[in-house]
Amino acid sequence: MKTRISGLYALTPDLADTAALVERVRAALEGGATWVQYRNKAAAPELRRRQAQALRDLCRVFPAPLIINDSVELAEQIGADGVHLGAEDGSVREARSRLGAKIIIGVSCYNSLQRASLAQEEGADYVAFGSFFGSPTKPGTAVAPPELLSRAKQCLRLPIVAIGGITPSTAPTLVEHGADALAVISALFDRGDVATAAREFAGLFSRSRSVGMPS
């Protein structure tokens, strides 16, 4: 059975130094990140392959699923746990046909419930909405209101990921509106102490579960 996404979803920063990247991701996992997405738009193909392989090996130690951003080819090449598809990365059906039934497939849905419903119909394993706040990683992207998460919870069966400019101060609102996971880059990896930053985000989900438990 596939692992259902929840908690802190660590999206990697663009680092050319593979050793430094692995150590920062290790710190995030030690701090409580549950999933990792390898995302590097600038690296050459060979560097991306080496970095993805190094992260695959790291994630298997913890263990945590490693998802590859955008590239079905790279996910297949290194034996990743899954792939995350944007608007121009092909369909869920195409990725499933190539990668098989066991692979995890996530889909960026921006601020579109219609796109999320289609992803669900095609067999996605999770959907992601955002950007919810201004994001240095993706300036100028479509803005999604937190209320979109609540609406998505009512009409979707899939886990829901929130992304875009999320910080420890803005994250609680997204969890309260129904985000199953928070995808974070800058507020996690730009901190001097990555493990402490990860604990702050991971703690939001521990408190949420505690509040929901019967007394």
C-alpha positions as CSV (number, residue, x, y, z in Angstrom):
1,M,0.0,0.0,0.0
2,K,1.3,3.5,-0.9
3,T,2.1,5.9,1.9
4,R,-0.5,8.7,2.2
5,I,1.1,12.1,2.1
6,S,0.9,14.1,5.3
7,G,3.0,16.5,7.4
8,L,6.0,18.5,6.2
9,Y,6.8,18.0,2.5
10,A,10.4,19.3,2.0
11,L,11.0,20.7,-1.5
12,T,14.7,21.0,-2.2
13,P,16.6,24.2,-2.9
14,D,18.7,24.7,-6.0
15,L,22.2,23.8,-4.8
16,A,25.0,22.7,-7.1
17,D,26.9,21.2,-4.1
18,T,25.4,17.7,-3.8
19,A,27.0,17.0,-0.4
20,A,25.6,20.3,1.0
21,L,22.2,19.4,-0.5
22,V,22.1,16.0,1.1
23,E,23.1,17.4,4.5
24,R,20.4,20.0,4.5
25,V,17.8,17.5,3.4
26,R,19.1,15.1,6.2
27,A,18.5,17.9,8.7
28,A,15.0,18.4,7.4
29,L,14.2,14.7,7.8
30,E,15.7,14.6,11.2
31,G,13.5,17.5,12.2
32,G,10.4,15.8,11.1
33,A,9.9,16.2,7.3
34,T,8.0,13.1,6.1
35,W,8.3,13.5,2.3
36,V,11.0,15.0,0.0
37,Q,10.6,16.4,-3.5
38,Y,13.8,16.9,-5.6
39,R,13.3,20.1,-7.5
40,N,16.2,21.8,-9.4
41,K,15.3,23.7,-12.5
42,A,18.8,25.1,-13.2
43,A,21.0,22.0,-12.9
44,A,22.4,20.1,-15.9
45,P,20.9,16.6,-16.5
46,E,23.9,14.7,-15.2
47,L,24.0,16.8,-12.0
48,R,20.3,16.3,-11.5
49,R,20.7,12.5,-11.9
50,R,23.5,12.4,-9.3
51,Q,21.7,14.6,-6.8
52,A,18.5,12.6,-7.2
53,Q,20.3,9.3,-6.7
54,A,22.0,10.7,-3.5
55,L,18.6,11.8,-2.2
56,R,17.0,8.5,-3.0
57,D,19.7,6.7,-1.0
58,L,19.2,9.2,1.9
59,C,15.4,8.9,1.9
60,R,15.5,5.1,2.0
61,V,17.5,5.3,5.3
62,F,14.7,7.3,7.2
63,P,12.5,6.1,5.3
64,A,10.7,8.8,3.4
65,P,9.3,8.9,-0.1
66,L,11.4,10.7,-2.7
67,I,9.3,12.5,-5.4
68,I,10.9,14.0,-8.5
69,N,9.6,17.3,-9.7
70,D,8.5,17.5,-13.4
71,S,10.6,14.6,-14.9
72,V,9.0,11.2,-15.4
73,E,12.2,10.2,-17.1
74,L,14.4,11.0,-14.1
75,A,12.0,9.3,-11.7
76,E,12.2,6.2,-13.8
77,Q,15.9,6.4,-14.3
78,I,16.8,6.5,-10.5
79,G,13.9,4.4,-9.2
80,A,12.3,7.3,-7.3
81,D,9.1,6.7,-5.3
82,G,7.1,9.1,-7.3
83,V,6.8,12.1,-9.7
84,H,5.1,15.5,-9.3
85,L,3.5,16.9,-12.5
86,G,3.0,20.5,-13.4
87,A,0.7,21.8,-16.1
88,E,3.2,21.1,-18.9
89,D,4.5,17.8,-17.7
90,G,2.1,15.4,-19.3
91,S,-1.0,13.6,-17.9
92,V,-1.3,11.3,-14.9
93,R,-2.4,8.5,-17.2
94,E,0.8,8.9,-19.3
95,A,3.0,8.8,-16.2
96,R,1.2,5.9,-14.7
97,S,1.5,3.9,-18.0
98,R,5.3,4.5,-18.0
99,L,6.1,4.2,-14.3
100,G,3.6,1.6,-13.1
101,A,0.9,1.2,-10.5
102,K,3.1,1.5,-7.4
103,I,4.6,4.9,-8.2
104,I,3.2,8.0,-6.4
105,I,1.9,10.7,-8.7
106,G,1.2,14.2,-7.5
107,V,-0.3,17.0,-9.5
108,S,0.0,20.8,-9.3
109,C,-3.5,22.2,-9.5
110,Y,-2.7,25.9,-8.7
111,N,-6.1,27.4,-7.8
112,S,-8.3,25.1,-10.0
113,L,-10.7,22.6,-8.4
114,Q,-11.5,21.4,-12.0
115,R,-7.9,20.5,-12.6
116,A,-7.8,18.7,-9.2
117,S,-11.0,16.7,-10.0
118,L,-9.5,15.6,-13.4
119,A,-6.3,14.5,-11.6
120,Q,-8.3,12.5,-9.2
121,E,-10.3,10.8,-12.1
122,E,-7.0,10.0,-13.8
123,G,-5.6,8.3,-10.7
124,A,-3.4,10.8,-9.0
125,D,-2.3,10.1,-5.4
126,Y,-2.4,13.7,-4.2
127,V,-3.0,17.2,-5.5
128,A,-1.3,20.4,-4.6
129,F,-2.8,23.9,-4.5
130,G,-1.0,27.3,-4.4
131,S,0.6,29.7,-4.3
132,F,-1.2,30.8,-1.2
133,F,1.3,33.5,-0.3
134,G,4.0,35.4,-2.1
135,S,6.7,33.0,-3.1
136,P,10.3,33.9,-3.9
137,T,10.6,30.5,-5.8
138,K,7.6,31.1,-8.0
139,P,6.9,34.9,-8.3
140,G,3.8,35.8,-10.3
141,T,2.0,32.4,-10.0
142,A,-1.7,32.2,-9.5
143,V,-2.9,33.0,-6.0
144,A,-5.1,30.5,-4.2
145,P,-7.2,31.5,-1.1
146,P,-7.0,29.3,2.0
147,E,-10.8,28.7,1.6
148,L,-10.0,26.7,-1.6
149,L,-8.6,24.0,0.7
150,S,-11.9,23.7,2.6
151,R,-13.8,23.4,-0.7
152,A,-11.4,20.8,-2.0
153,K,-11.9,18.8,1.1
154,Q,-15.6,18.6,0.4
155,C,-15.3,17.4,-3.2
156,L,-12.1,15.4,-3.3
157,R,-11.0,12.0,-1.9
158,L,-7.3,12.7,-2.3
159,P,-4.8,14.2,0.2
160,I,-4.3,17.9,-0.4
161,V,-0.9,19.7,-0.3
162,A,-0.6,23.4,0.2
163,I,2.4,25.3,-1.4
164,G,3.7,28.8,-1.9
165,G,5.3,31.2,0.4
166,I,4.4,29.2,3.5
167,T,6.1,30.2,6.8
168,P,5.6,29.1,10.4
169,S,3.3,32.0,10.9
170,T,1.1,31.4,7.9
171,A,1.1,27.6,8.0
172,P,-1.5,27.2,10.8
173,T,-4.2,28.8,8.6
174,L,-3.6,26.3,5.8
175,V,-3.7,23.3,8.2
176,E,-6.9,24.6,9.8
177,H,-8.5,24.9,6.3
178,G,-7.7,21.2,5.6
179,A,-4.1,20.9,4.2
180,D,-2.9,17.4,4.7
181,A,0.7,18.4,4.0
182,L,2.7,21.6,3.6
183,A,5.3,21.9,0.8
184,V,8.0,24.3,1.9
185,I,11.3,25.4,0.4
186,S,12.5,28.8,1.5
187,A,11.2,28.9,5.1
188,L,12.8,25.5,5.6
189,F,16.1,25.6,3.8
190,D,16.9,29.3,4.1
191,R,17.0,29.0,7.9
192,G,20.4,28.5,9.6
193,D,19.0,25.6,11.5
194,V,17.1,23.4,9.1
195,A,16.2,20.8,11.7
196,T,14.6,23.3,14.0
197,A,12.6,24.9,11.2
198,A,11.4,21.4,10.2
199,R,10.3,20.7,13.8
200,E,8.2,23.9,13.8
201,F,6.3,22.8,10.7
202,A,6.0,19.2,11.8
203,G,4.7,20.3,15.2
204,L,1.7,21.9,13.6
205,F,0.4,18.5,12.5
206,S,1.1,16.9,15.9
207,R,-1.0,19.6,17.5
208,S,-3.7,19.3,14.9
209,R,-4.0,15.5,15.5
210,S,-4.1,16.1,19.3
211,V,-6.9,18.6,19.0
212,G,-8.9,16.2,16.9
213,M,-8.6,13.3,19.3
214,P,-11.4,12.5,21.7
215,S,-10.8,13.2,25.3
